[in-house]
Amino acid sequence: KSTSLKGVAETLLIPVWARAVETKRVDGFVRDETAVKIMESIHYNFDRFARAWKSQVGVCVRTEIFEEWAGGFIKKHPDALVLNLGAGLDDRFSRLDNGQLVWVDVDLPEVIEMRRQHIPESERRIFMAGSVLDDSCLKDLKPDSSQSTLIIAEGLMMYFDEKQVKKLLVSLADRFPAAHVLMESIGPRM
């Protein structure tokens, strides 16, 4: 399969490559067989990332940290609603699913289209196409007031300016007032 992703959407291939490379290592600390399958099934010049070993290690360390924290949240709240914003081709649901939680992967329409080619959707694993910066994107999500919510924004906020980040966080706080947010941030100088 060929990919025609451009711009920000194309950056989703970096973590796929990083996790696939780590998975193939004998001593790798991240195991993501879905990333390996995706990397092997699409026509894309992944060699362009070959010298980016710092990025590869950084993505994998970040993956491990996010999975540890998200896994801890899910253990405390087994029937949680998890929103994975800017999901890309991440298959964390498969690695953390406990048979009870509801997981919603949100990304741009062209990314969700590609995601559906590689990762199965289900009753508890839902894909939503749209920009997280568009207030209407998450409007149909109405968690039960007793349901704990975790919002994951991994590798996402760095693509927005400060005003957009503030607007997104305020919008999420309004819609999900008791949610826990798991995100990384990078200073403007980076």
Backbone as numpy.savetxt, mean C-alpha at the origin, in Angstrom:
# Nx Ny Nz CAx CAy CAz Cx Cy Cz
2.86 -9.57 -19.91 2.01 -8.39 -19.91 2.89 -7.16 -19.91
2.47 -6.17 -20.62 3.23 -4.93 -20.69 2.59 -3.91 -19.78
3.38 -2.97 -19.30 2.83 -1.93 -18.45 3.00 -0.58 -19.13
1.98 0.23 -19.02 2.04 1.57 -19.62 1.91 2.64 -18.55
2.24 2.29 -17.32 2.14 3.25 -16.22 3.15 4.37 -16.43
2.76 5.57 -16.08 3.62 6.75 -16.21 3.53 7.57 -14.93
4.53 8.42 -14.71 4.51 9.37 -13.60 4.47 8.68 -12.25
3.68 9.25 -11.34 3.59 8.73 -9.98 3.13 7.28 -9.97
2.20 6.91 -10.85 1.71 5.53 -10.88 2.84 4.55 -11.17
3.82 4.94 -11.99 4.93 4.06 -12.34 5.80 3.74 -11.12
5.81 4.62 -10.14 6.66 4.40 -8.96 6.22 3.17 -8.16
5.03 2.64 -8.40 4.59 1.44 -7.69 5.47 0.25 -8.02
6.19 0.32 -9.11 7.05 -0.80 -9.51 8.32 -0.90 -8.67
8.72 0.21 -8.04 9.93 0.19 -7.21 9.76 -0.75 -6.02
8.71 -0.62 -5.21 8.57 -1.56 -4.09 8.33 -3.00 -4.53
7.66 -3.20 -5.67 7.49 -4.56 -6.19 8.86 -5.16 -6.46
9.70 -4.42 -7.16 11.06 -4.86 -7.46 11.83 -5.11 -6.16
11.77 -4.19 -5.24 12.54 -4.29 -3.99 12.14 -5.54 -3.20
10.84 -5.77 -3.05 10.39 -6.93 -2.29 10.68 -8.24 -3.03
10.59 -8.22 -4.36 10.91 -9.42 -5.14 12.38 -9.77 -5.02
13.26 -8.78 -5.12 14.69 -9.01 -4.99 15.00 -9.60 -3.61
14.39 -9.04 -2.58 14.64 -9.53 -1.21 14.09 -10.94 -1.02
12.95 -11.22 -1.60 12.34 -12.55 -1.50 13.23 -13.60 -2.15
13.89 -13.24 -3.23 14.75 -14.18 -3.94 16.07 -14.45 -3.21
16.41 -13.59 -2.27 17.66 -13.80 -1.52 17.49 -14.97 -0.54
18.50 -15.77 -0.40 18.47 -16.88 0.55 18.27 -16.37 1.96
18.92 -15.25 2.28 18.83 -14.69 3.63 17.90 -13.48 3.70
17.00 -13.36 2.75 16.08 -12.23 2.72 15.16 -12.20 3.93
14.86 -11.01 4.41 14.01 -10.89 5.60 12.57 -10.53 5.24
12.29 -10.28 3.98 10.94 -10.04 3.50 10.59 -11.16 2.54
9.40 -11.70 2.69 8.91 -12.76 1.80 7.63 -12.27 1.14
7.72 -12.01 -0.16 6.56 -11.54 -0.91 6.55 -12.24 -2.27
5.99 -13.44 -2.29 5.94 -14.23 -3.52 5.09 -13.55 -4.60
4.09 -12.76 -4.18 3.28 -12.04 -5.16 4.15 -11.04 -5.93
5.04 -10.35 -5.23 5.95 -9.40 -5.90 6.82 -10.12 -6.92
7.31 -11.31 -6.58 8.13 -12.08 -7.51 7.31 -12.43 -8.75
6.09 -12.91 -8.56 5.24 -13.29 -9.69 4.93 -12.08 -10.57
4.63 -10.94 -9.94 4.33 -9.74 -10.71 5.55 -9.32 -11.52
6.70 -9.28 -10.87 7.92 -8.85 -11.56 8.24 -9.76 -12.74
8.00 -11.04 -12.58 8.28 -11.98 -13.66 7.22 -11.99 -14.75
6.04 -11.45 -14.46 4.95 -11.54 -15.44 4.74 -10.29 -16.28
5.35 -9.18 -15.89 5.13 -7.96 -16.68 6.38 -7.59 -17.47
6.15 -6.96 -18.58 7.25 -6.51 -19.42 7.64 -5.10 -18.98
8.76 -5.03 -18.26 9.24 -3.74 -17.75 10.74 -3.89 -17.50
11.49 -2.84 -17.76 12.93 -2.88 -17.56 13.27 -2.63 -16.09
13.19 -3.66 -15.27 13.53 -3.54 -13.85 15.02 -3.33 -13.64
15.83 -3.58 -14.67 17.27 -3.37 -14.55 17.60 -1.91 -14.22
16.72 -1.02 -14.55 16.97 0.40 -14.26 17.06 0.67 -12.75
16.56 -0.27 -11.93 16.63 -0.11 -10.47 17.84 -0.83 -9.86
18.58 -1.58 -10.67 19.62 -2.48 -10.16 20.65 -1.80 -9.26
20.96 -0.56 -9.50 21.96 0.13 -8.69 21.35 0.82 -7.46
20.08 0.72 -7.32 19.38 1.43 -6.22 19.29 0.55 -4.98
20.40 -0.02 -4.54 20.38 -0.94 -3.42 19.91 -0.27 -2.13
20.20 1.04 -1.98 19.73 1.74 -0.77 18.20 1.80 -0.77
17.62 2.07 -1.92 16.16 2.09 -2.02 15.58 0.71 -1.77
16.25 -0.31 -2.31 15.77 -1.68 -2.15 15.75 -2.06 -0.67
16.83 -1.78 0.03 16.90 -2.08 1.46 15.88 -1.23 2.22
15.80 0.05 1.88 14.86 0.95 2.55 13.42 0.50 2.42
13.01 0.11 1.22 11.64 -0.38 1.01 11.39 -1.63 1.85
12.35 -2.53 1.89 12.15 -3.78 2.62 12.12 -3.57 4.13
12.97 -2.68 4.63 12.93 -2.36 6.07 11.59 -1.71 6.40
11.16 -0.79 5.56 9.86 -0.14 5.76 8.74 -1.17 5.72
8.79 -2.10 4.78 7.78 -3.16 4.69 7.72 -3.96 5.99
8.88 -4.34 6.49 8.94 -5.12 7.73 8.35 -4.35 8.91
8.70 -3.08 9.03 8.20 -2.24 10.14 6.69 -2.07 10.03
6.20 -1.75 8.84 4.76 -1.55 8.66 3.99 -2.84 8.95
4.54 -3.98 8.54 3.84 -5.24 8.78 3.83 -5.59 10.26
4.90 -5.28 10.96 4.93 -5.53 12.40 3.89 -4.67 13.11
3.84 -3.39 12.78 2.88 -2.49 13.43 1.45 -2.81 13.03
1.21 -3.02 11.74 -0.15 -3.35 11.29 -0.59 -4.70 11.87
0.32 -5.67 11.90 0.00 -6.97 12.48 -0.36 -6.87 13.95
0.35 -6.01 14.69 0.02 -5.79 16.10 -1.35 -5.18 16.27
-1.70 -4.22 15.41 -3.02 -3.60 15.46 -4.11 -4.65 15.18
-3.88 -5.47 14.17 -4.87 -6.49 13.80 -5.05 -7.52 14.91
-3.99 -7.86 15.61 -4.11 -8.80 16.74 -5.00 -8.22 17.84
-4.88 -6.91 18.08 -5.70 -6.26 19.10 -7.13 -6.02 18.62
-7.29 -5.86 17.32 -8.60 -5.54 16.72 -8.84 -6.49 15.54
-9.18 -7.75 15.79 -9.26 -8.74 14.72 -10.31 -8.47 13.65
-11.33 -7.68 13.96 -12.36 -7.39 12.95 -12.20 -5.96 12.41
-10.98 -5.49 12.36 -10.69 -4.11 11.94 -11.02 -3.86 10.47
-11.19 -2.58 10.18 -11.23 -2.08 8.81 -9.85 -1.50 8.56
-9.17 -1.97 7.51 -7.85 -1.45 7.16 -7.94 -0.77 5.81
-7.55 0.49 5.77 -7.49 1.24 4.51 -6.03 1.37 4.13
-5.68 0.84 2.98 -4.32 0.91 2.48 -4.30 1.94 1.36
-3.90 3.16 1.69 -3.93 4.26 0.72 -2.68 4.24 -0.15
-2.86 4.41 -1.45 -1.73 4.32 -2.36 -1.18 2.91 -2.36
-2.06 1.93 -2.46 -1.72 0.52 -2.27 -0.74 -0.03 -3.30
-0.74 0.53 -4.49 0.14 0.01 -5.52 -0.16 -1.46 -5.76
0.89 -2.26 -5.83 0.74 -3.70 -6.03 1.12 -4.47 -4.77
0.94 -3.82 -3.64 1.24 -4.44 -2.35 0.22 -5.52 -2.04
0.70 -6.65 -1.53 -0.17 -7.78 -1.20 -0.13 -8.08 0.30
-0.04 -7.03 1.10 0.05 -7.18 2.55 -1.16 -7.93 3.13
-2.31 -7.75 2.53 -3.51 -8.45 3.00 -3.24 -9.95 3.11
-2.62 -10.54 2.10 -2.35 -11.99 2.11 -1.44 -12.38 3.26
-0.55 -11.49 3.63 0.40 -11.81 4.69 -0.17 -11.56 6.09
-1.19 -10.71 6.20 -1.72 -10.36 7.52 -3.17 -10.79 7.76
-3.81 -11.34 6.75 -5.23 -11.69 6.89 -5.45 -12.70 8.01
-6.42 -12.40 8.84 -6.77 -13.28 9.97 -8.13 -13.95 9.76
-8.72 -13.76 8.60 -10.02 -14.36 8.32 -11.21 -13.53 8.79
-10.96 -12.36 9.41 -12.05 -11.52 9.93 -12.01 -10.09 9.42
-10.83 -9.53 9.26 -10.73 -8.11 8.95 -11.25 -7.80 7.55
-11.53 -6.52 7.32 -11.91 -6.04 5.99 -10.79 -5.10 5.55
-10.26 -5.34 4.37 -9.09 -4.61 3.86 -9.50 -3.89 2.58
-9.25 -2.59 2.52 -9.59 -1.80 1.34 -8.30 -1.19 0.78
-7.96 -1.58 -0.45 -6.80 -1.03 -1.14 -7.27 0.09 -2.05
-6.69 1.28 -1.87 -7.10 2.46 -2.63 -5.93 2.95 -3.46
-6.17 3.21 -4.74 -5.13 3.78 -5.59 -5.77 4.36 -6.85
-4.94 4.96 -7.67 -5.40 5.57 -8.90 -6.04 4.52 -9.82
-6.98 4.92 -10.68 -7.69 3.95 -11.52 -6.76 3.05 -12.34
-5.71 3.60 -12.95 -4.82 2.77 -13.77 -4.04 1.76 -12.91
-3.80 2.11 -11.66 -3.10 1.19 -10.75 -4.06 0.07 -10.33
-5.28 0.43 -10.00 -6.27 -0.59 -9.60 -6.53 -1.54 -10.77
-6.55 -1.02 -11.98 -6.74 -1.87 -13.16 -5.60 -2.91 -13.24
-4.37 -2.44 -13.05 -3.22 -3.35 -13.08 -3.26 -4.31 -11.89
-3.65 -3.80 -10.75 -3.75 -4.61 -9.54 -4.69 -5.79 -9.75
-5.81 -5.54 -10.39 -6.80 -6.61 -10.63 -6.25 -7.70 -11.54
-5.25 -7.39 -12.34 -4.64 -8.40 -13.21 -3.75 -9.36 -12.42
-3.30 -8.96 -11.23 -2.31 -9.74 -10.49 -2.75 -10.19 -9.10
-3.72 -9.50 -8.52 -4.10 -9.77 -7.13 -5.62 -9.92 -7.07
-6.12 -11.00 -6.47 -7.57 -11.22 -6.44 -8.28 -10.33 -5.42
-9.44 -9.89 -5.84 -10.33 -9.14 -4.95 -11.29 -10.15 -4.31
-11.85 -9.80 -3.16 -12.80 -10.69 -2.51 -13.78 -9.87 -1.68
-14.64 -10.55 -0.96 -15.62 -9.86 -0.13 -14.96 -9.03 0.97
-13.84 -9.51 1.50 -13.12 -8.79 2.55 -11.88 -8.06 2.06
-11.58 -8.17 0.79 -10.45 -7.47 0.19 -11.01 -6.68 -0.99
-11.14 -5.39 -0.77 -11.86 -4.52 -1.71 -10.87 -3.55 -2.35
-11.01 -3.33 -3.64 -10.19 -2.36 -4.35 -11.04 -1.14 -4.68
-10.52 0.05 -4.41 -11.21 1.30 -4.73 -10.32 2.15 -5.61
-10.85 2.55 -6.76 -10.10 3.37 -7.70 -10.43 4.84 -7.50
-9.39 5.65 -7.36 -9.57 7.09 -7.22 -8.37 7.71 -6.52
-8.33 9.00 -6.56 -7.26 9.72 -5.89 -7.64 9.95 -4.44
-6.73 9.66 -3.53 -7.00 9.90 -2.11 -7.14 11.40 -1.83
-6.70 12.23 -2.76 -6.84 13.68 -2.60 -8.23 14.17 -2.97
-9.01 13.31 -3.59 -10.38 13.64 -3.98 -11.31 13.21 -2.85
-12.01 14.17 -2.25 -12.89 13.88 -1.11 -13.93 12.81 -1.40
-14.31 12.65 -2.67 -15.35 11.67 -2.99 -14.80 10.24 -3.05
-13.49 10.08 -3.05 -12.89 8.75 -3.21 -13.34 7.78 -2.12
-13.36 8.21 -0.88 -13.68 7.31 0.23 -15.10 7.51 0.77
-15.91 8.28 0.06 -17.23 8.65 0.58 -18.14 7.45 0.85
-17.96 6.37 0.13 -18.83 5.20 0.30 -18.43 4.32 1.48
-17.28 4.60 2.07 -16.84 3.81 3.22 -17.45 4.38 4.49
-18.24 3.57 5.15 -18.86 3.98 6.41 -18.65 2.86 7.42
-17.52 2.92 8.15 -17.27 1.85 9.11 -18.29 1.86 10.24
-18.58 0.68 10.73 -19.41 0.51 11.90 -18.74 1.28 13.04
-19.49 1.97 13.87 -18.90 2.77 14.95 -18.11 1.92 15.93
-18.39 0.63 15.99 -17.64 -0.24 16.91 -16.42 -0.85 16.24
-16.26 -0.62 14.95 -15.15 -1.22 14.21 -13.91 -0.33 14.27
-12.82 -0.91 14.71 -11.55 -0.18 14.75 -11.02 -0.03 13.33
-10.41 1.12 13.05 -9.92 1.40 11.71 -8.43 1.72 11.76
-7.70 1.11 10.84 -6.29 1.41 10.64 -6.12 1.95 9.24
-5.48 3.10 9.13 -5.19 3.71 7.83 -3.69 3.61 7.60
-3.32 2.97 6.50 -1.91 2.82 6.14 -1.62 3.72 4.95
-0.57 4.53 5.08 -0.12 5.39 3.98 1.39 5.19 3.86
1.76 4.09 3.21 3.17 3.74 3.06 3.64 4.18 1.67
4.73 4.93 1.64 5.28 5.37 0.35 4.34 6.26 -0.43
3.53 7.04 0.27 2.51 7.86 -0.40 2.71 9.35 -0.19
2.84 9.78 1.05 2.82 11.21 1.36 3.95 11.99 0.69
5.04 11.32 0.35 6.17 12.00 -0.27 5.84 12.57 -1.64
4.73 12.13 -2.21 4.33 12.63 -3.53 3.41 13.84 -3.45
3.07 14.26 -2.24 2.17 15.40 -2.05 2.91 16.55 -1.39
2.42 17.75 -1.65 3.01 18.89 -0.95 2.34 19.02 0.43
2.87 19.91 1.25 2.39 20.04 2.63 0.90 20.34 2.71
0.42 21.21 1.84 -1.00 21.57 1.84 -1.87 20.35 1.53
-1.46 19.54 0.58 -2.22 18.34 0.22 -2.22 17.32 1.36
-1.08 17.16 2.02 -0.99 16.22 3.14 -1.93 16.66 4.26
-1.89 17.95 4.60 -2.77 18.45 5.66 -4.24 18.24 5.30
-4.60 18.54 4.07 -5.99 18.38 3.63 -6.41 16.91 3.72
-5.54 16.01 3.28 -5.85 14.58 3.34 -6.02 14.11 4.78
-5.11 14.50 5.65 -5.20 14.07 7.05 -6.44 14.62 7.74
-6.81 15.87 7.45 -8.04 16.44 8.02 -9.26 15.69 7.51
-9.27 15.39 6.21 -10.39 14.66 5.61 -10.52 13.27 6.23
-9.39 12.58 6.42 -9.42 11.26 7.04 -9.90 11.33 8.49
-9.44 12.35 9.22 -9.85 12.51 10.62 -11.35 12.79 10.71
-11.89 13.57 9.78 -13.33 13.85 9.77 -14.14 12.58 9.48
-13.68 11.79 8.52 -14.42 10.61 8.09 -14.23 9.42 9.04
-13.03 9.31 9.62 -12.69 8.20 10.50 -12.08 8.75 11.79
-12.90 9.38 12.66 -12.37 10.11 13.80 -11.58 9.28 14.81
-11.84 8.00 14.91 -11.13 7.18 15.89 -10.07 6.29 15.25
-9.76 6.54 13.98 -8.81 5.70 13.26 -7.39 5.88 13.76
-6.62 4.84 13.62 -5.18 4.89 13.85 -4.53 5.05 12.48
-3.50 5.86 12.39 -2.84 6.11 11.12 -1.40 5.63 11.21
-1.01 4.84 10.24 0.35 4.34 10.12 0.90 4.91 8.83
1.84 5.85 8.96 2.40 6.48 7.77 3.84 6.85 8.01
4.53 7.08 6.95 5.88 7.58 7.06 5.87 9.00 6.50
6.84 9.77 6.90 6.95 11.10 6.33 8.42 11.37 6.02
8.63 12.19 5.05 9.96 12.59 4.63 9.97 14.11 4.61
10.97 14.70 5.21 11.07 16.16 5.24 11.25 16.75 3.85
10.87 18.00 3.68 10.94 18.67 2.38 12.34 18.64 1.75
13.39 18.64 2.54 14.74 18.65 1.99 15.10 17.32 1.32
14.40 16.26 1.70 14.66 14.95 1.10 14.00 14.84 -0.26
